[in-house]
Amino acid sequence: MLYNKFSTYLKEKYGSKVYKLPLNLPVTCPNRDGRISGSGCIFCGEEGAGFENLPSFLEIKEQLKLNSKYIGKNYSSEKFIAYFQNYSNTYLPLEDFKKYINEALAENIVAVYISTRPDCIEDSYLSFLKEIKQSKGVDIVIELGLQTVNYHTLKFLNRGHLLAEFIDAVLRIKAFGLESCAHYILDLPMDSMDDVIEGARILSALGVSQVKCHSLYILKDTVLGEMYERGEIQPVTVEEYIERAVSFLEYLDPSIVVQRLIGRAPEERSLFCNWGMSWWKIHDAIERKMIEENRYQGKKFDYLNGKALSGISEKT
């Protein structure tokens, strides 16, 4: 096994193909509305991460119906994940959050995935989600935007949080019996290969359930876009991205599910995305490199549980 692939994990867990149904809530982000910052992350566009989502004014049940009809028809699936994708979906009054989650619990929904920020995780929300998991029999996965473990880079990106908030969020999620997924940008030009490897090591030590790898894309009308147009940001090469992805996987706990190896962006608004290549070509190049060089997820996962004691026999 090259890596713990998401599609394989879902089929083994639920007995058939399962696809995400993206849901769009009328919600924003504390890094955009002034609570933390008014400018947001320097790479974030106006539409956030949900550039392919349906409008947020549609009711949840209507979004589920439309998306399941399209995806089910095209991918022959009858089981789905309700995916609250855009912005910070726990950044809502608790009663509103409960209402939206309950509306998403349709008959063919086997799991609920909730994208949010590490500093938007709070025990009362987690307690409600634990209750939903137990009473409705659906899995709950909270997707956290981390992007990097380098706190200097987090400041540069104007994330509005540092590493401690992410650690706290993962530990709280685990304490309530829920699962976590970390979003990670592998090719931030201000990060080194050492940062990428340390990211895999920290995610493994924390015991996150899943990880979603992204390549850096640069959008028009963003702070990062303006820096790119002034020549202040130079993306790494595609070859460097591929090597970073493979190295990241080598140090990653093999039990962690890998949702994706590379992402996409809205083409009409992108100044830079995936080196002008189709995402699947880069995905295939990563897998090909792993096969040719005999590299796989967890190959270098040997650094936890008292590594310095390995090989030392107990004296009697």
N, C-alpha and C positions, 0 to 999 in steps of 0.2 A: 504493500500500500504506500503510494507516494505521500498522501496526506489524508486527513480525516475529512473527506468531502461532505458538504452539507446535503447534497441530493441523496447520497448513499445513506447518510445518517437518518434522514427523514423517512426514506423507504423502509429501512430496517425497523425504525421505531413505530411507524404507523401502518405498515403493511402495504402501502401503495404510494404512488407519487403524491407529493403535497406541494402546493404553491402558495406564495404569499399574496394576499389581497391588500394593496396599499390603501390606507384610510387617511383622510386629511381633516384635521380638526381646526376650528377657528381659534388657534392658539399662537402665541408668539414665543419669545425667548427673553430671559432676564438680562441677557447681554445685548439686547436690542431695544428694550422698552424703557431703559433708564435705571432699572433697579441695580444693575451692576455696571452697565455701560449703555450708551445710546448708539454706538457705532457697530457693534457686533464683531464677530471674528473677521479678520482681514480677508479671508477667502470666501466668505458667505455671500451669496447673491440674494436678491429680494425674495426668491421663491424657496429659499432654504434648500433642503435636500429633496423635496418632493416635486421635481420639475415635470414628472409624468403623472402626477396625481389628478384625481377628479376635484372639482371645486369644493371648498370646505363648507359652503352653505348647504350642500346636499346632506340629507340625513344619513346616518351611519348605515342603516339597513338598505338604503337606496344605493350607496356606494358599494356595499357588499354584493348586492344583487347584480349591478352592472359589471363589476369587475369579475365576479365568479362566472357570469355568463360568458364573458369574453375569454378568460383564462381557461375555464373548464372546457370550452369548445375547442380551443387551439392546442391545449396540452393534455387533453384526456384525463382530467383530474376531478375527483369528487370530494376530496378533503383539502381544507385550506387553513392557512394561518391568517388571522386578522392582524394586520401590521399597521400600527399607528406610527407613521413614518416621519412626518414633517415637523421641524422645530422641536420644542421641548414639551412632550405630551403629558408630563406630570406637573407642568407649570400651569396648573388650573386649581380653582377651589376644589376641595375634596369631593363635595357633593356633585359637582359638574363632572369630575373625573369618573366617579362611580357610574353616573348615568351613561357616559359614552362607552365605558367598558361593558356594562350590562347589555347595551344595545348591540354590541358586536358578538354576543354569544349565541350565534345561530347554530342550527343543528349540525351543519357540516364543518364547523370550526373546531379544530383539534388543539389549537394553541393560540395564544395572544402574545405578540411581540410589540414592545413599547419602546420607541426611541426617545431619549431624553439626555439631559446633561447630568454629570456627576453631582453637581451642587443642587439638583432638583429631586433628590432622593430623600424621603422622610418617612419615619416609622409608621405613621397612620395610613399612608398610601400603601405601604408594603403589607401592613396588617390586612387591609381590604383585599389586596391581590392574593394573599395567602388563603384567605377565606374563599375567594372565587375559585382558586385552584382546587381546594379540597371539596367544595360543594358542587362544582360543575364538572370536575374531572378534566379540565383543560390545563395544558402546560403554560407557564408564564415565563417569558424571557424579556429582560430589560436590557435594551441596547444603549450603551453609554458612549458618547463621543469623547474619546481620549485624545487621539491623533498622534501623541508622542509622550514619552516619559521624561523628556528633557524639559525641565521647568524653565530654562532660559527660552527655549523655543515656544513653550506655552505662553509666556509673557509676550514674546514677539508677535505671536499670532493673535494676541488680544483675546485669548480664550475666556478670561474672567475667572478662571480657577486654575489650580496647580495640581500636582500629583496627589497630594494628601486627600483632596476631595474625592478623587477617583478610588483610592484605596478604601476610604470610609464607605463609599457607595457599594463597592463590591462586597465588603464584609457584612454590611447591613442586609443586602439582598440575600446572601448565603444564609444569614442567621434566620431569615424568614422562610427558608426552604425554597427559594426561587432561583432562577438561573440568570446569568449575566452574559452579555456579549460586548466586547470592546471593539470600537471602530479605530483603525490605526492607519495613518498615512505613512507609507514606507519610504517615500522619496522626497521628504522635505529637504530642500537644499541646505538648510542651516543645521540639519542633523547629519551625523556621520554613521558609518556602518556600525560602530560601537553602540550608538544610540538605538539603532534598529534591533541589534542583538539583545541589548539590555531590556528593550521593550518586551521581547519574547520571554525573557527570563522572569520579568516582573509579573507578566500576565500568568505565567505558569505557576509562580510561587503563590499568587493570590488565588489560583484555582478558578479562573473565569471559565465559563462553560463553552463559549464560542468566541470567535474573532472574525472580524470583517476587514479585509485589507483593501486599502484604497491607493490609487495613484493621485498625485497632486494635479488638480485641474485649476486653471486660472480663468476667471470670468471677467467679462467687461463690467465696468461701473462698480468695481470693488477696489479696496485699498491695495490688495495684492495685484490686481490687474494694472493699476496705475504704476506700481513699482516695477512690474514686468515691462510695461511700455517704456519706462525710463531707463531700462537696462540694469535695474538694481537687484533683480532676481533672475537667476539662470537655472532652469530646471536641469536635473541630472539626466544623463543619457538613458535610453531605453535599456541598454545593456546593463547599466548600473542598477536600474530598477529590478531587472530580472535577477541579478545576483543578490540584491537586498532581499527580495521575496524568498529566494531559496534559502539564504542564510537564516532569515527569520523563522522559517519553518523548521530548520534543523534544530534550533534551540527551543522550539515550542513543545510543550507537553503533548505527546501524541493523542491523549484523550480529549484535547480541546478540538471542537468542531470548527472547521474553516468554512465560513459562509461564502466567501469569495476571495479571489486573488488579485482582482483589479476592478475598478468601478468605471462608471460612465458619467457624462455631463451633457447639459443641453448644448448641442452643436452650434446653434445660432447665436449663443451668448458667450461662447468660449474663445478666449485668446490662445489658450494652450490646453490640449487634452490628449493624453495617450500618444504623443509624438505623431499625430496624424494617422495613427494605425487603428484598425478595428481591435476592440478589446479582446476578442477571442484569439487573435493572432499572438498577442502578448501572453495570454493565458496558456496557449499551446506551447509557446517558447519556454515558459517557466517549467511546464511538465517535461518537455523534451530535455532540458538541461538537467533536471533531476534524474531522469532515466539514464542519460549518457554518463553522468558523473557519479552515479550510485549514491544519490543524496535523497533524503526523505525526512518527513516530519518526525522530530524526536531523536534524530541520529546523535545529537550532541546534548540530549536532555539527561545530564548526569551531575547536576550541580546542587540538588536539594538533599534534604535529609542527612545532613552531616557528611558532606563529600569527603572532608579530610580524614574521616574515620574509616572510609572504605578500605578493605584489605587488611585492617588491623584486627588480629585475633584477640579475643578476650583471654586474659591471663587467669589461670586457675590456681 
